[in-house]
Amino acid sequence: MAAERILIFDGGYGTSIQKFGLQEADYRGDLDLPMDQKGNNDLLCLTRPDIIKGIHAAYFAAGADMVETNTFSGTRIAMADYGCEHLVWDINLAAAKLAREAAEEASAKDGKRRFVAGSIGPTNKTLSLSPDVNDPSFREVDYDALKEQYKEQCAALIAGGVDFILIETCFDTLNAKAAGMAAKEAEAEAGREVPVMVSFTITDMSGRNLSGHTINAFWYTLRHLNPLTVGANCAFGADLLRPYLSELAKTADTLILAYPNAGLPNELGQYDELPERTAELIAEWTREGLVNAVGGCCGTTPDHIAAIARAVADAPPRQLPQVPVTMKLSGLEPFIIAA
């Protein structure tokens, strides 16, 4: 499919969930939990599965070839904010099954194959940086502990039937490496192939993530995972993301997936960019041959995805470059040792 056309990814989930105006009781359901659950969107996979499956269905109806599970915060370390660490396996398993059901139902209607990516967020901790300015060596979590938490999430998603593991919004490259190794270990234990997808997040106009890596340094650091896709999401709208995708398109010998926000947020934290404008900007990427798959992140809706699908329907996918075989290393910058 990717050789024939540009594939369509889904859009944001928080934006769609907010439209339901849910209260704390909607999030909590019948669960006996000690803390306020409002805003715990992942928990809705257990307490309001109808809403989450409905959002998946809406994205498929809009033209998506793939949706991600509603599990961006589905690790024990992230769920600790809500006292829901004990529900991590159940949340991820339910989320994968909901997305899988929506995919199969969409395929049954028109015969087109649909896919599910298990969403792995960056957590609210960072391995590369200290949260204590007075102690640069301090870390709230270490690599091995974070990898094990990611592995639990990956294993549940794989058990629920995902096709891929999507390590997204990577603001810390070391976190992404831990997630990547966790995904590979969970894949091996499951006994079936579950390719990895990775997505970089730029945190400022220098084009770096929070741990200081450029997009190509990020790619060289994670290339050993042999990801199905590499790309970028969140942070910017499609206009500001374009130059960084242009860099990556020249060096990545795999598919590129990019899903920007609906522009930049306004002073109220809301996204005003209309679907047609987002689609127009993404169509410019395709004319430059930058991407193989596109979708949306914060602020995007099924309307955005439908507009994007229309805009790129006849555009050819990016052709993978012939990249010379050389030693490629990275610190904060890419470093190539050429003969």
C-alpha positions, -999 to 999 in steps of 0.1 A, spaced: 0 0 0 27 25 10 44 20 -24 12 29 -42 -1 59 -24 2 81 7 -14 64 37 -37 83 60 -32 83 98 -58 95 123 -60 127 143 -62 139 178 -81 121 206 -81 148 233 -99 172 210 -126 147 202 -130 136 238 -134 172 250 -165 176 227 -184 151 249 -182 174 279 -175 145 302 -176 149 340 -156 131 366 -182 104 370 -179 96 333 -142 90 337 -145 70 369 -174 48 359 -180 20 384 -143 18 394 -134 24 430 -105 48 427 -90 71 454 -83 102 432 -102 125 409 -101 109 374 -113 138 352 -88 142 324 -76 106 325 -85 100 289 -69 65 287 -92 53 315 -122 58 291 -111 27 273 -126 9 303 -153 32 315 -166 47 282 -155 23 255 -184 35 234 -168 69 231 -133 57 222 -145 31 197 -168 58 182 -138 81 177 -118 53 160 -148 47 137 -151 84 129 -115 85 118 -119 54 96 -150 69 81 -130 100 73 -105 80 53 -79 68 78 -60 37 69 -47 34 105 -57 46 139 -38 46 171 -49 32 205 -61 57 231 -31 48 254 -7 78 252 -3 77 290 -7 40 294 23 33 316 24 29 354 46 59 357 21 81 340 -10 65 355 5 72 390 -9 107 386 -44 92 389 -37 63 412 -44 38 384 -11 19 381 -29 -13 388 -51 -8 357 -23 -4 331 -27 -39 316 -65 -37 315 -64 -2 299 -40 -11 272 -56 -45 264 -91 -29 262 -77 0 240 -61 -24 215 -93 -45 213 -115 -14 207 -93 -1 179 -91 -36 164 -129 -40 165 -133 -6 148 -107 -15 122 -124 -48 113 -158 -33 112 -146 -6 88 -129 -31 66 -160 -52 65 -179 -23 50 -157 -16 20 -131 -44 19 -101 -20 25 -76 -32 50 -72 -11 81 -44 -10 107 -40 -3 144 -9 13 160 -4 9 197 4 44 211 33 47 234 37 82 249 69 97 263 56 96 300 60 126 323 96 117 332 129 122 313 159 100 314 183 126 298 176 156 321 175 162 358 143 179 372 164 193 400 185 223 388 207 219 419 215 183 412 222 176 375 229 139 382 194 133 397 169 112 378 133 104 388 135 71 370 163 50 354 166 33 320 159 -2 332 128 7 352 114 28 324 120 0 299 101 -25 321 71 -2 324 71 3 286 74 -34 281 43 -40 302 24 -16 280 37 -30 248 29 -66 259 -7 -56 266 -11 -38 233 3 -68 214 -20 -91 233 -49 -69 223 -41 -72 186 -22 -41 174 -3 -43 142 24 -19 151 39 -1 182 40 37 177 66 54 200 54 90 196 60 125 208 96 117 215 109 147 234 137 126 250 157 104 227 168 81 256 131 76 266 125 66 230 154 41 231 140 25 262 105 22 246 121 8 214 139 -19 233 108 -27 253 88 -31 221 114 -55 207 115 -76 238 76 -77 240 75 -87 203 100 -115 209 80 -129 238 47 -126 219 61 -147 191 47 -125 163 61 -96 143 50 -62 155 70 -35 137 80 -3 155 72 33 144 89 63 159 80 99 159 101 129 169 88 161 186 105 194 182 104 217 212 117 250 198 126 267 166 161 253 167 146 221 155 157 200 185 138 179 210 140 184 247 171 162 250 188 184 224 189 161 194 182 173 158 158 152 138 186 134 119 206 128 151 174 112 165 171 90 134 206 78 136 202 70 173 171 48 167 178 34 132 190 1 148 153 -6 156 146 -9 118 114 11 123 86 8 97 82 46 99 101 76 113 88 111 114 75 139 135 44 149 153 29 175 177 47 208 186 41 227 154 17 231 126 24 217 91 40 250 79 67 251 106 73 213 104 81 213 67 119 222 68 126 194 93 108 168 73 128 180 43 160 171 62 147 137 73 134 128 38 170 129 25 185 106 51 158 81 62 158 49 42 124 40 56 88 54 54 81 89 68 50 95 88 42 130 99 12 143 118 13 180 128 -10 200 151 -38 221 137 -15 251 138 -2 267 170 -26 271 200 -42 305 207 -40 323 240 -66 300 254 -47 269 244 -72 260 216 -65 253 180 -81 274 153 -66 261 121 -94 249 99 -93 214 82 -89 229 47 -59 249 58 -42 220 74 -49 199 43 -35 226 21 -2 228 40 2 190 41 -5 188 3 26 210 -1 47 183 16 35 158 -10 45 181 -39 80 181 -24 80 143 -20 86 145 18 61 119 32 46 84 29 19 88 55 1 118 70 -24 126 98 -30 150 126 -21 156 162 -34 181 187 -65 201 176 -72 179 147 -105 161 142 -121 137 117 -129 167 96 -92 175 94 -84 139 84 -111 139 58 -98 171 43 -62 157 43 -73 125 27 -90 144 -2 -60 167 -6 -34 139 -10 -56 114 -28 -37 117 -61 -3 126 -47 25 101 -52 42 88 -21 78 97 -13 104 75 -29 130 61 -5 164 75 -11 195 54 -19 215 62 12 252 53 11 264 27 36 286 46 60 291 48 97 264 71 111 267 83 147 251 110 167 257 131 197 233 161 197 242 164 160 245 137 134 281 125 127 290 106 95 323 88 90 328 86 52 356 70 33 
